[in-house]
Amino acid sequence: MNTEDTASPSERHRVARRAVDELGTERDSHVLLRVRCGRSHHVAAVYDTAAGAVYESVVGPHAHGRRDFVDEPHHRATHGTRYIDLLNGGPLTDDQLPASCECGSFHVSRTEVRRAMDEGKHTLQLH
């Protein structure tokens, strides 16, 4: 298998998806960082997995509910598209990661996410 530095984007996404799915119902206990918009809507999370840190968000129109977690419908029935990738993607990987909430679409910097984690933060608030 390729290392993170040489893996294709589709291979990174596949490995990341499998790693998060393997966390099962215990995935909340593996959250390293939550990303929130300026109105405190949940827009993304970074999980500690067997494959390393994995970034997950839902992009496009999607519903919110209890505590604005994207997987609990509220007012709308759409669920958006799951975006998932290894946080450390290698030198040729785009720094911008997609995310969205009721406020709109965002781009989250991999570098900013790593910096927040290195500083011991558990939430990254977008402005």
C-alpha atoms as an extended CHARMM CRD file, in Angstrom:
* protein
*
       127  EXT
         1         1  MET       CA              0.0000000000        0.0000000000        0.0000000000  PROA      1               0.0000000000
         2         2  ASN       CA              1.1460000000        3.5470000000       -0.6890000000  PROA      2               0.0000000000
         3         3  THR       CA              2.1990000000        5.8240000000        2.1180000000  PROA      3               0.0000000000
         4         4  GLU       CA              0.1740000000        8.9760000000        2.7850000000  PROA      4               0.0000000000
         5         5  ASP       CA              2.7020000000       11.0000000000        0.7830000000  PROA      5               0.0000000000
         6         6  THR       CA              2.2300000000        8.9990000000       -2.4160000000  PROA      6               0.0000000000
         7         7  ALA       CA             -1.3770000000        7.8100000000       -2.1570000000  PROA      7               0.0000000000
         8         8  SER       CA             -3.8530000000        9.0490000000       -4.7270000000  PROA      8               0.0000000000
         9         9  PRO       CA             -6.7470000000       11.1920000000       -3.4600000000  PROA      9               0.0000000000
        10        10  SER       CA             -9.2350000000        8.3630000000       -4.0290000000  PROA      10              0.0000000000
        11        11  GLU       CA             -7.0200000000        5.9310000000       -2.1150000000  PROA      11              0.0000000000
        12        12  ARG       CA             -6.6510000000        8.4050000000        0.7900000000  PROA      12              0.0000000000
        13        13  HSD       CA            -10.4420000000        8.9010000000        0.8780000000  PROA      13              0.0000000000
        14        14  ARG       CA            -11.0490000000        5.1370000000        0.8460000000  PROA      14              0.0000000000
        15        15  VAL       CA             -8.5530000000        4.4810000000        3.6620000000  PROA      15              0.0000000000
        16        16  ALA       CA             -9.9550000000        7.3900000000        5.7060000000  PROA      16              0.0000000000
        17        17  ARG       CA            -13.5760000000        6.2980000000        5.2510000000  PROA      17              0.0000000000
        18        18  ARG       CA            -12.7910000000        2.7350000000        6.2830000000  PROA      18              0.0000000000
        19        19  ALA       CA            -10.8460000000        3.9340000000        9.3490000000  PROA      19              0.0000000000
        20        20  VAL       CA            -13.7070000000        6.1520000000       10.5860000000  PROA      20              0.0000000000
        21        21  ASP       CA            -16.3310000000        3.5100000000        9.8310000000  PROA      21              0.0000000000
        22        22  GLU       CA            -14.3330000000        0.9960000000       11.9000000000  PROA      22              0.0000000000
        23        23  LEU       CA            -14.7820000000        3.2690000000       14.9370000000  PROA      23              0.0000000000
        24        24  GLY       CA            -18.4800000000        2.3610000000       14.8290000000  PROA      24              0.0000000000
        25        25  THR       CA            -20.6890000000        3.6430000000       17.6110000000  PROA      25              0.0000000000
        26        26  GLU       CA            -17.6240000000        4.6420000000       19.6470000000  PROA      26              0.0000000000
        27        27  ARG       CA            -16.5360000000        7.3230000000       17.1780000000  PROA      27              0.0000000000
        28        28  ASP       CA            -17.4140000000       10.2360000000       19.4920000000  PROA      28              0.0000000000
        29        29  SER       CA            -14.8310000000        9.0270000000       21.9900000000  PROA      29              0.0000000000
        30        30  HSD       CA            -12.1760000000        9.3340000000       19.2480000000  PROA      30              0.0000000000
        31        31  VAL       CA            -12.7690000000       12.9880000000       18.3420000000  PROA      31              0.0000000000
        32        32  LEU       CA             -9.5460000000       14.9910000000       18.3790000000  PROA      32              0.0000000000
        33        33  LEU       CA            -11.0230000000       18.2890000000       17.1940000000  PROA      33              0.0000000000
        34        34  ARG       CA            -14.4480000000       19.6950000000       16.3210000000  PROA      34              0.0000000000
        35        35  VAL       CA            -14.7620000000       22.5050000000       13.7900000000  PROA      35              0.0000000000
        36        36  ARG       CA            -17.5960000000       25.0180000000       14.2420000000  PROA      36              0.0000000000
        37        37  CYS       CA            -18.7820000000       28.0540000000       12.2870000000  PROA      37              0.0000000000
        38        38  GLY       CA            -19.1410000000       31.5170000000       13.8420000000  PROA      38              0.0000000000
        39        39  ARG       CA            -22.6710000000       30.6170000000       14.9840000000  PROA      39              0.0000000000
        40        40  SER       CA            -21.3610000000       27.3900000000       16.6180000000  PROA      40              0.0000000000
        41        41  HSD       CA            -22.8380000000       24.9810000000       14.0760000000  PROA      41              0.0000000000
        42        42  HSD       CA            -20.8740000000       21.7350000000       13.7780000000  PROA      42              0.0000000000
        43        43  VAL       CA            -19.1590000000       21.7550000000       10.3630000000  PROA      43              0.0000000000
        44        44  ALA       CA            -16.4510000000       19.0800000000       10.6830000000  PROA      44              0.0000000000
        45        45  ALA       CA            -14.5310000000       16.7990000000       13.0180000000  PROA      45              0.0000000000
        46        46  VAL       CA            -11.1080000000       15.1800000000       13.1540000000  PROA      46              0.0000000000
        47        47  TYR       CA            -10.9690000000       11.6170000000       14.4760000000  PROA      47              0.0000000000
        48        48  ASP       CA             -8.0990000000        9.5730000000       15.8800000000  PROA      48              0.0000000000
        49        49  THR       CA             -8.1320000000        6.3430000000       13.8580000000  PROA      49              0.0000000000
        50        50  ALA       CA             -5.8660000000        3.4020000000       13.1020000000  PROA      50              0.0000000000
        51        51  ALA       CA             -4.9460000000        5.1890000000        9.8380000000  PROA      51              0.0000000000
        52        52  GLY       CA             -4.0620000000        8.4190000000       11.6760000000  PROA      52              0.0000000000
        53        53  ALA       CA             -5.9990000000       11.6640000000       12.0100000000  PROA      53              0.0000000000
        54        54  VAL       CA             -9.0300000000       11.7130000000        9.6990000000  PROA      54              0.0000000000
        55        55  TYR       CA            -11.0350000000       14.8230000000        8.7410000000  PROA      55              0.0000000000
        56        56  GLU       CA            -14.7700000000       14.3750000000        8.1380000000  PROA      56              0.0000000000
        57        57  SER       CA            -17.4340000000       16.8630000000        7.1040000000  PROA      57              0.0000000000
        58        58  VAL       CA            -20.7190000000       16.9290000000        5.2400000000  PROA      58              0.0000000000
        59        59  VAL       CA            -20.7750000000       19.2970000000        2.2850000000  PROA      59              0.0000000000
        60        60  GLY       CA            -23.7110000000       20.6950000000        0.4060000000  PROA      60              0.0000000000
        61        61  PRO       CA            -27.1860000000       21.2730000000        1.7700000000  PROA      61              0.0000000000
        62        62  HSD       CA            -27.8450000000       19.1440000000        4.8110000000  PROA      62              0.0000000000
        63        63  ALA       CA            -30.0530000000       19.0620000000        7.8630000000  PROA      63              0.0000000000
        64        64  HSD       CA            -29.1700000000       19.8040000000       11.4770000000  PROA      64              0.0000000000
        65        65  GLY       CA            -30.7270000000       18.7740000000       14.7210000000  PROA      65              0.0000000000
        66        66  ARG       CA            -29.7380000000       18.1480000000       18.3170000000  PROA      66              0.0000000000
        67        67  ARG       CA            -26.6230000000       20.2230000000       18.9990000000  PROA      67              0.0000000000
        68        68  ASP       CA            -26.3420000000       20.8310000000       15.2300000000  PROA      68              0.0000000000
        69        69  PHE       CA            -24.7120000000       17.5130000000       14.4550000000  PROA      69              0.0000000000
        70        70  VAL       CA            -25.0620000000       16.8860000000       10.7380000000  PROA      70              0.0000000000
        71        71  ASP       CA            -26.4390000000       13.3760000000       11.0310000000  PROA      71              0.0000000000
        72        72  GLU       CA            -29.6730000000       14.3050000000       12.8370000000  PROA      72              0.0000000000
        73        73  PRO       CA            -32.3660000000       15.7590000000       10.5250000000  PROA      73              0.0000000000
        74        74  HSD       CA            -34.1130000000       18.9870000000       11.5090000000  PROA      74              0.0000000000
        75        75  HSD       CA            -36.4350000000       21.0070000000        9.2240000000  PROA      75              0.0000000000
        76        76  ARG       CA            -34.9560000000       19.5230000000        6.0480000000  PROA      76              0.0000000000
        77        77  ALA       CA            -34.6420000000       15.9670000000        4.8190000000  PROA      77              0.0000000000
        78        78  THR       CA            -31.4210000000       16.3330000000        2.8120000000  PROA      78              0.0000000000
        79        79  HSD       CA            -28.1930000000       14.9210000000        4.1660000000  PROA      79              0.0000000000
        80        80  GLY       CA            -25.4420000000       16.4200000000        1.9870000000  PROA      80              0.0000000000
        81        81  THR       CA            -22.3700000000       14.5370000000        0.8220000000  PROA      81              0.0000000000
        82        82  ARG       CA            -19.8680000000       13.0220000000        3.2240000000  PROA      82              0.0000000000
        83        83  TYR       CA            -16.3160000000       14.3080000000        2.6600000000  PROA      83              0.0000000000
        84        84  ILE       CA            -13.5860000000       12.3660000000        4.4070000000  PROA      84              0.0000000000
        85        85  ASP       CA             -9.8090000000       12.4410000000        4.0330000000  PROA      85              0.0000000000
        86        86  LEU       CA             -6.6130000000       11.7290000000        5.9150000000  PROA      86              0.0000000000
        87        87  LEU       CA             -5.5520000000       14.9560000000        7.6040000000  PROA      87              0.0000000000
        88        88  ASN       CA             -1.9050000000       14.4600000000        6.6510000000  PROA      88              0.0000000000
        89        89  GLY       CA             -2.2060000000       14.0840000000        2.9310000000  PROA      89              0.0000000000
        90        90  GLY       CA              1.3520000000       14.7310000000        1.8140000000  PROA      90              0.0000000000
        91        91  PRO       CA              3.1540000000       17.6200000000        0.1250000000  PROA      91              0.0000000000
        92        92  LEU       CA              1.0390000000       17.6600000000       -3.0450000000  PROA      92              0.0000000000
        93        93  THR       CA             -2.3040000000       17.5890000000       -1.2220000000  PROA      93              0.0000000000
        94        94  ASP       CA             -4.5130000000       20.6830000000       -1.3120000000  PROA      94              0.0000000000
        95        95  ASP       CA             -4.4830000000       22.5730000000        2.0110000000  PROA      95              0.0000000000
        96        96  GLN       CA             -8.1730000000       23.4940000000        1.7490000000  PROA      96              0.0000000000
        97        97  LEU       CA            -10.7820000000       21.0670000000        3.0720000000  PROA      97              0.0000000000
        98        98  PRO       CA            -14.5030000000       21.5740000000        2.3480000000  PROA      98              0.0000000000
        99        99  ALA       CA            -17.1240000000       21.9930000000        5.0660000000  PROA      99              0.0000000000
       100       100  SER       CA            -20.6140000000       23.4580000000        5.3340000000  PROA      100             0.0000000000
       101       101  CYS       CA            -23.4940000000       24.1270000000        7.6860000000  PROA      101             0.0000000000
       102       102  GLU       CA            -26.7490000000       26.1010000000        7.6650000000  PROA      102             0.0000000000
       103       103  CYS       CA            -24.6630000000       29.2900000000        7.3720000000  PROA      103             0.0000000000
       104       104  GLY       CA            -23.1010000000       28.2140000000        4.0800000000  PROA      104             0.0000000000
       105       105  SER       CA            -19.9580000000       26.6410000000        2.6920000000  PROA      105             0.0000000000
       106       106  PHE       CA            -16.4880000000       26.9500000000        4.1700000000  PROA      106             0.0000000000
       107       107  HSD       CA            -12.9410000000       25.9300000000        3.3930000000  PROA      107             0.0000000000
       108       108  VAL       CA            -10.9020000000       24.7700000000        6.3590000000  PROA      108             0.0000000000
       109       109  SER       CA             -7.1190000000       24.8340000000        6.2030000000  PROA      109             0.0000000000
       110       110  ARG       CA             -5.3530000000       21.5490000000        6.9860000000  PROA      110             0.0000000000
       111       111  THR       CA             -2.5290000000       23.6510000000        8.4050000000  PROA      111             0.0000000000
       112       112  GLU       CA             -4.9160000000       25.5390000000       10.7000000000  PROA      112             0.0000000000
       113       113  VAL       CA             -6.4940000000       22.2690000000       11.8720000000  PROA      113             0.0000000000
       114       114  ARG       CA             -3.0640000000       20.7890000000       12.6440000000  PROA      114             0.0000000000
       115       115  ARG       CA             -2.0260000000       23.9740000000       14.4680000000  PROA      115             0.0000000000
       116       116  ALA       CA             -5.1770000000       23.9020000000       16.6380000000  PROA      116             0.0000000000
       117       117  MET       CA             -4.5170000000       20.2590000000       17.5030000000  PROA      117             0.0000000000
       118       118  ASP       CA             -0.8510000000       20.9680000000       18.3090000000  PROA      118             0.0000000000
       119       119  GLU       CA             -2.0090000000       23.7500000000       20.6560000000  PROA      119             0.0000000000
       120       120  GLY       CA             -4.2280000000       21.2570000000       22.4740000000  PROA      120             0.0000000000
       121       121  LYS       CA             -7.5140000000       22.8020000000       21.3360000000  PROA      121             0.0000000000
       122       122  HSD       CA            -10.6070000000       20.6280000000       21.1430000000  PROA      122             0.0000000000
       123       123  THR       CA            -12.6690000000       23.0810000000       19.0670000000  PROA      123             0.0000000000
       124       124  LEU       CA            -11.6700000000       25.2270000000       16.1100000000  PROA      124             0.0000000000
       125       125  GLN       CA            -14.0010000000       28.1740000000       15.6900000000  PROA      125             0.0000000000
       126       126  LEU       CA            -14.2540000000       29.5400000000       12.1230000000  PROA      126             0.0000000000
       127       127  HSD       CA            -14.7610000000       33.2610000000       11.5770000000  PROA      127             0.0000000000
